[in-house]
Amino acid sequence: MRTSRTLAPLGVAVVLALAGCGGGTDAPDQGTDESATAAEDSLSGQDTGAGHGYIEGAEEVTEPQLHLVSIDSDGAIGMVNLLDGTVSEPGIVGPPSAVTSDGRYLFADTSGGVEIVDSGVWTWDHADHFHYYRTSPIVLGAVEGEGPAVVATSGNATSGGTALFFPVSGEVVLLSNDALSRGRIEEVFRVETDPHDGLAAPLGRGAVITSADESGIAAQVRFHGADGAAVEAAGADCPEARGAITSRIGLVVGCADGAILATWEADEPRFEHIPYPEGADQPRATDFRGRKGRPVVAALAGDAGFWLLDTRSREWNFVPTETPLVQVSAASDNDAHVVALDRQGRVHVYDGETGTQIASTEEVLAEAVSSPELLSGVDLIVDRERAYLNDPVKGVVHEIDYRGDARIARSLKTPTTPDFYAETGR
């Protein structure tokens, strides 16, 4: 395993005083009072403690430092500051086959393993308000592993962990987010499981890992502590486990018969099965997407429409659509917006409560995404105000006002072709 050089500060760090926790004041736009929200953070295993997300050498600022980070097919990295339009090219990784992000780091699947890029901008969610930070972007190094990796991230970039699962070998690696935030790659544990099409995801001080049945199909999830050992009686059946996401409430793992919601209570993992509605015959949910730190997540239901899972109320809702979709993401805001991409490269906005389609764009992408090959790398990302969609053919990322009339607010040229990209600073 390679480790990185130390993070460098961005110029002279000016750190705002934290007396009285006087950071940013943007409150969550849907939810409960502060005490209830803090309790939910505890359930999800999210640390909102005394550090407030500050790392030595970072600068605390008054607004989120939103950036687009692009990686082209050769691994060249580019960054666009969404606030002032400035651009930079902080480094290079190996040619990627996939990229995952938690809103600060980018995890690029390459022939050298999973290479990690720190964009140097992040938000610390402190329940009723936020803290915003920036420092210099850097390529941290790589985590070795055989074959492609399934990457699952947690709620905050400076605490908890990030889990990597390598299906070819069955190896699982849990990384320390605290170490990543300080410029180091540190493995909390590396354990071996049977090779299978499974996953691992961070929870509390450890990770939830799938195990396979006799036919090699993921059939259960089990919690492993910080030493990598499975904790007795801490698990649940989850037939054909596939897809994971951390919501405001806890960790969601998709199962053939619904989902498992894993939470962290009284310093212990707890597992709850959320079955599909009785009589539901729509295709199951596997690729969960949603705005970071929100309770509602979305997933495709084949060509029939999409599923919404409210992890706060433990309820599924199926929304049929006339147009087959290829990606869908829940904004989980006061208006229950759901944003989706169809095969013709059009973006649609739905009311998640009524299922009504409320806005659509014309064809946004240069080429239709009618096949998995054409969809590779294309990603629809939803934040509090805007949605983003990359078009590698045109070399731009479109910024879409989904809360208005789904207009294209900007088409941003990135320093490197956005074959893969992420929005960071969230």
N, C-alpha and C positions, 0 to 999 in steps of 0.2 A: 504494500500500500504506500502510495506517495503522499506526502504532506506538503502544504503550501508554505510560501513565505508569509511573513506577518502582514496583516492588513495595514495599509497606509492611510492616514487621515486626509480628508479633502481640504487642502490648504490649512489654515489655522482653525481648529475646532472651537466653535462658540457654543457652549453648552448652556441651555436655559435652566434656570433654577427650578428644582422640582419641589420647592417648599409648597406644602398644601396640594401636591400632585397637580401642579398648574400647567399641564400640557394642553394639547388640542382639546377642543370642547365639542366636536361633532359627536352627537349621541347616535346610537343605533336608531334607524328610522322605522323599526317595527319591533315590538317585543314588550317587555315588562319593565318594572322599575329596576333600579340599580341592584338591589339585593337579590331579586329573582334572577337577573342576568348573570350576576356573579356566581350564583348557585349553579346555573347552567354551565358556566365555564368550568366549574369544579367537576361536573358530570362528564364533560368532554375530555378531562385530563389536562385542560389548558391552564398554564401558569400565568396568573395576573398579579404576581407578587411585587416585592419592593423594588426590583430593578427597573421596572417600567420599560423594558426593552433596550435600555442604554448599554452600549458597549464602549469601552475606553477608546478614545480617538474619533468617535462619531460626533456629528453635529446634530443637535435637536433643532428642528425647525417648526414653523407654525402651520404648515399644510403638507399633505401627502406629496412625496416626490415621485410622481408617476412617470414611468418611462416605458417605452417599448424596446425590448431586446430581441434582435433578429439574429439568427444563425443560418448561414447559407449551406448549400450541400457540401461544400468543402470544409466547413467548420469555422469560417470567419465570423466574428461576432461584431454586431453594431448596436448602438444605443441611440434612441431619440428621446429627448426630454419633452414630455407632453406639456409642460408649463411654458417653456420659452423657445422650444424648437431646436436647441443646440444638439449636435450629434457628436459621437465619439466611436472609436473602434478599439475596445479594451483588450483584445487578444484573439486567440484561435484555439479550437479544440479539434479533435479528429472528426472526419466526416460522420455526421450523426444519422441514425436511422429513426430516432424518436427523441422528443424532448418533453420533459415534465417540469412544471414549476409550482412553487408554493406562494408566489408573489414577491419573493426576494431572490431565491436561488433558481438556477436552471440546471437540470440534471439531463445531460446529453448521453444517449446510448451510442457508444462508438465501439470500434474493434478493440480499443484499449481498455474497455470497461465502461463504467459510468463516470463521465467527466463532469465536474461541478463548476459552475460559473456563479460568482457572487456579484449581483448587480449593484450592491452597495447602497440600496435604498429599501426601506421597510417601514411598516406601520406596526405599532404595538397596541393591541386591542385591550383596553383596561375596563371593559364592561360598559360603563356609562360615557366614556370618552376615549380618545386615542392619543398616542404619542407618535411623532414622525421623525425619522432619522435618515441621515445620509453619510456616506463615506466613499472611498474610492472603490470602483469595481475591480475585480480581480478573478483570474482563473485559478481555482484552488488546487486542482489536481484530479486524480482518478481513483475510483474504487474498483479493484479487480474483480472479475466475475466471468463465468463462462456463458456465452450466448446473450441474447437480449434480456433486459431486466424489466420487471414490473415495479414501478416506483410509487410509493404512497407517502404523502406528507401530512404534517400536523398543523395546528392552528396558528402558532406563533413561530417566527423564524429564529428566535434566540433561545427558545426553550423546547423541551420535549425532544422528539427524534424524527428521523426520516428513515423509512424502511425500504430496502431493496430485496426483491425476490428474483432469483435466477431459475426459471423453470427447467432449463436443460440439466443443471446439476442438482437442483433442489436447495442450493445454498441460500441462506437468509442473512442479510447484514442490517443491523440497526446502527445508524449514525447519530452522533450527538449534535443537536442543533446549536447548543451552547459553544461547542468547539468550532463548528463551521462559522459561527458569527465572529469568532476571534481569529479566523484565518487558518484553522487546522482541520484536517480530516481525521476524526477519531471514531473507531468502531466500538460501540458499547458492547456488542457481541456479534459473532459470526457463528451460525449453527448450520448443520446439515439436516435436510429432510429428504424424503424420497423424491426423485424428479417427478414433477407433475405440473399441470397447468393450473397453478395456484397463485397465492398472493400473500403478502405480509403488510401490516399497517401499524403505525405507532399508536400506543394507548398508555397513558400514565407513564410509569417508569420502564415500560417494556414494549412488547408488540404482540399483536394478534396474528397468528400464522395458520394457514390452512394445512390440513393433513388429508392424505388420499386414502380411498378405500382400496379393496383388493384389485379393482379394475383400473386403478390409477387415476380415478376422478376425485377432485377435491370434494370432500363430504363433510368435514368438520372444521371448526375454527377453535383454536386453543390459545390461551394467553401464556406468553413466555416472559419471565421476569428479567431484570437487568443483567443477570448472569447467563441468560440464554436458555435456562432450563424451563420446561413446561411446568406450569403450576397445576397441581392436582385439583380436579373438579372445577377448574376455571375454563369453561369452554361451552360449545353448543353445536348441535347438528346444523349443518348448512349444506344441503345437497347441491352439487354442481356450483359451488361458490365461485362467484365471478364479479369483479367490480367492487371498488371501495372508495369511500370519500369521508372526510371528517366534516361534520356539520357543527352548528353551534351547540348541539345537544350531546353529540357523541360520534362514534365511528359507525358508519353504515357499511355492511357487507352484503352484497346481493346473493340471494339463494334461489333455487328453482321454485320454492314455495313461498317466496316473499323476501324478507331481509332480516338480518340480525343487527340490532342496535347494541353496540358495546359502549358502556359508560364506566366512569371511574368514580366510585362512591366509597367514602370512609377508607381511602387508600387501598381499595380493592377493585378488581374488574367485575362488572356485572353484565350479563347477556340477556337480551330480551328479543323474542321472535315477533316480528310484525308480519302477519300473513297477508297475502293478497285478499281482496274482498271475496266473499263467498260467491262462487259461480263465475268468477272472472276467467275468461279464456283467451285474453290477449297475450301476445308474446311477452316474456319476462323482461325485467329491467336488468341491464348489465353495465352500461356506461353512464355513471352518475355524474352530473355536472350542476354547479350552482355557484352563486356569489359567495365569496369567502366569508366565513363567520356568520352565516345565516342558517335558519332551521330547516328550510324547505329545499329539497334537491329534485332534479328532474332526470329522466332517462327515457330513451326511445322505447316504444312498444312495437318493434318491427316497423312495417309500413302503415300500421293502423292508427298511430298517433303517439302520445307520450304519457308516461306515468309521472305523477308528482307524489313525493313522499314527504309528509310533514313530520319531522322527527320530534317536534314538540308535542303534537297531539297523537303521534303514533298512528297516522292514517294515510292510506293510499288513495289517490284519485286518478282515474283514467280519463284522459282528454282525447277524443277522436279528432282526427284532422282529415280534410279532403286531400291534402297534398302529402305524399310521402316525404318524410324528413330524413336528414342524415346526421344532424346534431341538434341538441336542445339543451338549454340551460335556464335554471330558475333564478330570477333576480331576488325573489323573496322579499319584496318591498311592500309598502302599504297598498299598492295597486295590484299586487300579485302578478306582476309581469313575468312572462315566460318568452324567451327569445330563441328562435329556431332557424336553421339553415336547411333549404330543400335541395333537391338534386339539380335544379336548374341554376343554382347559385343565387337564389333569392333569400332574403332574410324576412321572417315573419314574426310578429309580436302578438301574443295571445294574453287574454285575461285568464289566469290560472284558476280563478274561482268559478267563472261561468263557462269557460272553454271557448269564448268568442274570439275570433281573429280580429284584432283591432287596427293593425297596420301591416303593410308589406312594402318591400322595395322592389324595384325592377331587378334584372340580373346584375348582381354586383361583381361576381367573379368572371374572369376572362374566359374560363372554361367551365362547363358543367361538371358536377362531381357525382357522376352516375356510377362510378366504380370505386372500390376501396383504394385502388392505386392512385386515382386522381384526388381522393380525399386525404391521402397521406400528407401530414404536415399542415393541412388547412385546419384552423382552429377558431372557434367562435368563443370569445371571452366576454363575460358580462361583469361590469363593476357597478358602483352605485349610480353613476350618471350616464355612462355610455357603454356600448358594446363594441368590440373590435373583431375584425375578420381580416385575415391575411390573404393576399392574392399573389402567390409567388410568380405567376406569369407576368403580371404588370409590375412586380417589384414594389408593391405598396401594402400598407395596412389601412383598411377603411375604418373610420370612426363613425358609429351609427348612434343617432339620438333615439333610442328605443322608447324613452319616456315621452317623446313628442309624437311625430308622425313617421318615425323610422327613416328620417332623412339622412343622407350621407353628410355628416358635419364636416369631415376632412378626409382626404386620402393622403396618407403620410408616406413619403419616400424614405425608406430606411437605408442606412449606410451600406448594409450588406443585404442581399436578396433574402426576403423573409420566407425561406423554405420551411423554417420553423421559427416560432416567436413566442414571446410571453409579455404580459403586462406586469411590471414590477413596481414596488413602492406601496402596494396594497397591504 
